[in-house]
């Protein structure tokens, strides 16, 4: 400690530095702060990542205690420090940019230093008195960044996905609620932006709910099991150097107990250390959901277009004035914001793909980008779903009479007459109605092609929006 007690002196491979004594991080974190000022997104922005890292460190300490490599006094101090991080304290002590060189070493050492210094104070020592408990020798015992860091990423992503499930389910529930509300509203279905055949507005919203439910089911089925296999115990490249034979099993068992997640040792630790395929899988699932949500947002913008000269089948609740020059204009800002959020998630998937491909030999040095983009995508998707549900889907309403009017004056209902009048006759009727701006119904009645009773039955909502029952 220097004379002013404002800084402490720490040393590493490159020399010595003064570290602000208010902070629990040390010299390696300080160097990372000076080197990486890239994205403005810090480790502290992702609390699940910090929590998972603390759980990994505690699990490793537990295994080392059982193997008698770590004494009880040091273990108790490390356990206390890790629990502090698990409980959400000291987030500000993780100020490093998520984008960093070194395959995550800066993040791992940030965790080691913070845990060590919290533990030292708990033991009655000063920060930086590493002769009593060392960031590398004790907190990082039997570990490498190359197994601790990806294990923490996987566990943190599982926690983040848990938090995504609630807004995911609630959005689907809201869409299903609107499906029931709009069940009896007839409208025109459209293909290639042209009139197709009738459907109900309820069927349209049910389709939205179903397509998102499929993604939710896929994430729940694939991700927890896949991400439960970790390379903890593989250390530098997966060979387990500097560990004992039972260590990997003991550490993962401890991590399961601490995290309340099913964590297992990967079958091939060398493969698990170098391969990023599981992260690509998760990213692709998030991209798939984002693609679907953006399409739904597009549909809502089209269906609510107008208010006088667009499709106008839906009303989106006004959220803010839409123009600085056009009085009375209101824009569909919530679906637009959903589009933009989805574009970011889709772009993040490309970054994850490039980073996964860029691995070389026994390690992928681009893993910090993978972690950053996956945590960001999950958080963005969660926030976007909450916004979309509460500010758009919950409050959307239908212009039922306008929907019915469009159906009755559409050329598309002629398709329902095909089984009765044949393709050639219905084609002629459709052309005549379009050229002369006539109603299909009026032409059929004027030419006595069907009785009014049969025509009314054929174009009833029940017969036009689902298959007929066999006789």
C-alpha positions, -999 to +999 in steps of 0.1 A: +000+000+000+013+034-008+015+062+018-018+078+008-037+045+012-056+054-020-039+028-041-022-006-036+007-020-056+001-052-075+023-071-099+019-095-128+039-108-157+044-074-173+054-055-142+038-035-113+009-011-112-010+011-087-045-002-083-073+020-068-078+005-034-115+011-035-118-016-061-118-053-055-105-061-090-068-061-095-040-055-120-051-078-148-086-063-147-069-028-148-049-038-179-081-051-196-098-018-189-070+001-205-069-022-235-105-028-244-129+001-248-150-012-277-186-019-273-196+001-242-213-031-230-197-043-197-197-076-179-216-058-152-245-053-177-251-091-176-257-102-140-265-138-150-229-141-164-214-128-131-236-151-110-227-181-131-190-173-129-193-172-091-210-205-091-183-221-113-156-208-089-174-221-059-180-255-075-142-257-083-133-247-048-157-274-034-140-300-055-106-289-044-116-290-008-128-325-011-096-335-028-077-318+000-059-294-023-076-263-007-077-259+031-110-252+049-101-216+059-094-206+023-125-225+011-148-207+036-135-173+025-139-182-012-174-195-005-183-163+012-170-142-017-187-163-043-220-161-024-218-124-024-216-124-062-244-149-065-266-127-044-260-098-068-234-077-049-203-062-063-216-060-099-197-027-104-164-046-099-169-062-133-162-032-156-145-049-185-159-046-220-176-078-232-156-075-263-120-084-255-090-103-268-075-133-250-104-158-253-120-145-220-089-145-199-096-109-188-131-119-176-118-150-158-091-130-140-116-102-132-136-129-114-106-144-097-093-110-084-127-098-071-134-131-054-099-131-039-101-096-025-136-101-011-123-133+005-092-116+019-113-089+036-135-116+051-104-133+064-093-100+081-066-091+055-062-062+032-070-062-005-040-073-025-024-094+003-024-124-020+002-143+001-029-153+022-052-161-007-042-159-043-064-152-074-045-178-095-032-203-070-064-206-049-094-191-066-084-204-101-070-237-087-074-267-111-089-243-137-081-225-169-100-197-185-106-223-213-129-244-191-141-220-165-152-193-190-173-214-214-188-232-185-199-199-170-213-188-204-234-219-207-247-217-172-254-180-175-273-186-208-295-212-190-303-186-164-311-160-190-333-184-210-352-191-178-360-154-176-370-154-213-396-181-208-421-158-190-425-131-216-424-158-243-453-177-228-472-145-220-470-132-256-483-165-269-511-164-243-520-129-255-521-139-291-543-169-282-566-146-263-570-124-294-576-155-315-606-162-293-618-126-292-617-124-331-630-160-337-661-148-355-647-119-375-647-129-412-619-113-433-600-118-465-568-139-465-541-126-488-513-142-507-486-121-524-505-090-512-534-100-534-569-111-523-570-149-517-598-166-498-617-158-467-606-167-432-613-154-397-592-129-379-591-154-351-575-179-374-548-154-383-539-147-347-540-184-338-514-189-365-492-163-349-495-180-315-489-215-330-457-205-348-442-190-317-453-220-295-433-242-319-402-222-312-408-222-274-411-260-275-380-263-295-359-242-271-373-260-241-365-294-257-330-288-271-313-262-250-313-273-214-299-307-221-274-295-247-261-267-225-259-289-194-228-306-208-197-286-199-159-288-203-152-280-167-121-300-157-106-299-191-084-270-181-063-256-210-072-277-240-094-305-226-067-329-214-072-320-177-037-310-170-031-298-134-062-317-121-068-350-104-088-379-119-119-372-098-119-335-101-141-330-132-168-351-118-167-336-083-167-300-098-197-306-121-216-324-093-210-294-071-220-270-098-253-289-102-260-286-065-251-249-064-269-239-096-299-263-093-293-272-130-284-306-143-247-302-152-226-330-166-190-335-178-189-334-216-181-368-231-151-354-250-134-325-232-111-317-261-140-314-285-161-295-259-132-270-254-128-262-291-162-266-306-188-238-306-217-257-322-240-255-292-238-218-292-245-217-330-276-239-323-289-215-297-282-185-318-300-200-347-331-207-325-331-171-313-328-159-349-357-182-360-379-167-333-368-132-342-376-139-379-411-150-370-417-121-347-406-096-374-430-112-399-459-109-373-449-073-368-450-067-406-484-083-408-498-060-380-484-030-397-501-039-430-534-049-415-535-017-395-524+005-424-545+036-432-565+048-414-585+057-445-564+045-475-549+013-462-562-022-453-575-009-420-587-042-406-569-037-373-566-007-349-533-004-330-536+017-299-519+051-305-487+054-286-472+087-297-477+115-323-462+103-356-450+134-374-434+167-368-451+181-399-482+160-406-509+168-380-529+138-368-505+112-381-499+082-358-473+055-367-472+018-357-441+024-335-444-008-314-444-032-344-416-011-359-396-014-327-402-051-328-388-052-363-357-033-354-351-056-323-355-086-345-330-073-371-304-069-343-309-105-331-307-118-367-275-098-371-261-111-338-266-146-352-243-138-381-216-125-356-219-158-336-216-178-368-184-160-379-169-163-344-177-200-341-161-206-375-130-186-366-118-211-340-084-226-345-070-259-333-078-265-296-094-232-287-117-206-301-104-171-291-135-154-304-157-168-276-161-134-259-181-122-290-202-153-289-210-147-252-217-110-257-241-116-286-260-144-271-266-127-238-276-095-257-300-114-280-318-131-252-322-099-232-333-080-263-358-107-273-372-107-237-376-070-236-391-069-271-416-096-263-427-077-231-432-045-251-450-062-280-475-080-257-483-051-234-482-022-259-495-039-290-511-073-288-531-068-256-547-036-269-552-044-306-588-042-318-606-052-350-627-032-375-652-061-378-676-044-402-648-032-424-634-067-425-668-081-436-673-054-462-639-063-478-649-099-480-683-092-495-668-070-522-637-092-528-631-112-560-616-139-538-649-154-526-654-167-561-631-196-551-658-209-528-681-211-559-657-234-578-672-267-567-707-255-579-700-235-610-667-248-623-634-231-629-642-216-663-674-199-651-659-186-619-630-173-638-654-153-661-673-140-631-641-129-614-629-111-645-663-094-650-665-083-614-630-068-616-635-050-649-669-037-642-664-031-605-693-054-597-699-077-568-694-114-573-725-121-553-746-097-575-734-113-607-743-148-596-777-137-585-784-117-616-775-146-639-794-171-617-764-193-615-773-203-579-803-199-557-801-172-531-804-199-503-776-220-517-754-190-524-759-177-488-750-211-474-719-215-496-705-181-486-714-184-449-685-180-425-685-217-415-683-230-451-656-206-462-630-209-435-627-246-430-632-279-449-667-292-453-679-322-434-682-354-455-718-365-463 
